[in-house]
Amino acid sequence: MTAFDAAFPIPKDQAFFLSSRGNCLSATGLQNGFAAVRKLADFDCGKPLRPHDLRHRFAVTRLSLWHQARRRSGVIAFARHISRPR
Protein backbone atom coordinates (compact mmCIF):
# COMPACT_ATOMS: atom_id res chain seq x y z
CA MET A 1 0.00 0.00 0.00
CA THR A 2 1.39 3.41 -0.97
CA ALA A 3 1.21 6.54 1.17
CA PHE A 4 -1.33 7.95 -1.30
CA ASP A 5 -3.56 4.89 -0.93
CA ALA A 6 -3.35 5.20 2.84
CA ALA A 7 -4.21 8.91 2.75
CA PHE A 8 -6.98 8.55 0.14
CA PRO A 9 -8.63 5.15 0.42
CA ILE A 10 -11.09 3.95 -2.20
CA PRO A 11 -14.51 5.16 -1.00
CA LYS A 12 -16.79 2.49 0.41
CA ASP A 13 -19.86 4.74 0.08
CA GLN A 14 -21.26 7.05 -2.60
CA ALA A 15 -21.62 9.94 -0.12
CA PHE A 16 -20.23 13.41 -0.79
CA PHE A 17 -18.68 13.76 2.67
CA LEU A 18 -16.51 10.76 3.54
CA SER A 19 -14.59 9.84 6.65
CA SER A 20 -10.86 9.15 6.55
CA ARG A 21 -11.77 5.47 6.18
CA GLY A 22 -13.91 6.07 3.09
CA ASN A 23 -17.25 5.63 4.84
CA CYS A 24 -20.20 8.01 4.81
CA LEU A 25 -19.53 10.77 7.32
CA SER A 26 -22.17 10.95 10.04
CA ALA A 27 -24.03 14.19 10.79
CA THR A 28 -22.12 14.44 14.06
CA GLY A 29 -18.81 13.86 12.27
CA LEU A 30 -19.63 16.59 9.75
CA GLN A 31 -20.66 19.02 12.50
CA ASN A 32 -17.50 18.31 14.50
CA GLY A 33 -15.27 18.71 11.44
CA PHE A 34 -17.02 21.91 10.41
CA ALA A 35 -16.70 23.30 13.95
CA ALA A 36 -12.95 22.60 13.88
CA VAL A 37 -12.58 24.37 10.51
CA ARG A 38 -14.65 27.33 11.76
CA LYS A 39 -12.37 27.64 14.77
CA LEU A 40 -9.24 27.46 12.58
CA ALA A 41 -10.64 30.14 10.25
CA ASP A 42 -11.67 32.29 13.26
CA PHE A 43 -15.35 32.23 12.26
CA ASP A 44 -16.52 31.27 15.75
CA CYS A 45 -17.81 34.68 16.80
CA GLY A 46 -21.43 35.76 16.75
CA LYS A 47 -24.10 33.60 15.13
CA PRO A 48 -22.86 30.05 14.48
CA LEU A 49 -22.01 29.34 10.84
CA ARG A 50 -23.55 26.17 9.37
CA PRO A 51 -22.66 24.24 6.19
CA HIS A 52 -26.06 25.33 4.82
CA ASP A 53 -25.04 28.99 5.22
CA LEU A 54 -22.01 28.44 2.97
CA ARG A 55 -24.17 26.61 0.42
CA HIS A 56 -26.66 29.49 0.42
CA ARG A 57 -23.90 32.10 0.11
CA PHE A 58 -22.34 30.24 -2.82
CA ALA A 59 -25.69 29.96 -4.64
CA VAL A 60 -26.60 33.63 -4.15
CA THR A 61 -23.13 34.83 -5.19
CA ARG A 62 -23.13 32.62 -8.31
CA LEU A 63 -26.59 33.85 -9.37
CA SER A 64 -25.51 37.45 -8.84
CA LEU A 65 -22.35 36.97 -10.93
CA TRP A 66 -24.33 35.31 -13.74
CA HIS A 67 -26.79 38.20 -13.69
CA GLN A 68 -24.00 40.79 -13.80
CA ALA A 69 -22.23 38.98 -16.65
CA ARG A 70 -25.46 38.80 -18.64
CA ARG A 71 -26.14 42.50 -18.08
CA ARG A 72 -22.56 43.45 -19.10
CA SER A 73 -22.77 41.37 -22.26
CA GLY A 74 -26.04 43.15 -23.11
CA VAL A 75 -24.39 46.55 -22.60
CA ILE A 76 -21.41 45.54 -24.74
CA ALA A 77 -23.69 44.28 -27.52
CA PHE A 78 -25.69 47.52 -27.38
CA ALA A 79 -22.50 49.63 -27.46
CA ARG A 80 -21.30 47.74 -30.54
CA HIS A 81 -24.68 48.26 -32.18
CA ILE A 82 -24.74 52.04 -31.67
CA SER A 83 -21.04 52.56 -32.52
CA ARG A 84 -21.20 50.97 -35.99
CA PRO A 85 -20.42 53.35 -38.83
CA ARG A 86 -23.49 54.13 -40.89
Secondary structure, DSSP 4 states (H G I P E B T S, - for coil): --HHHHHSPPPSS--SSB-TTSSBPPHHHHHHHHHHHHHHTT--SSSPP-HHHHHHHHHHHHHHHHHHHHHHHHHHHHHHHHTS--
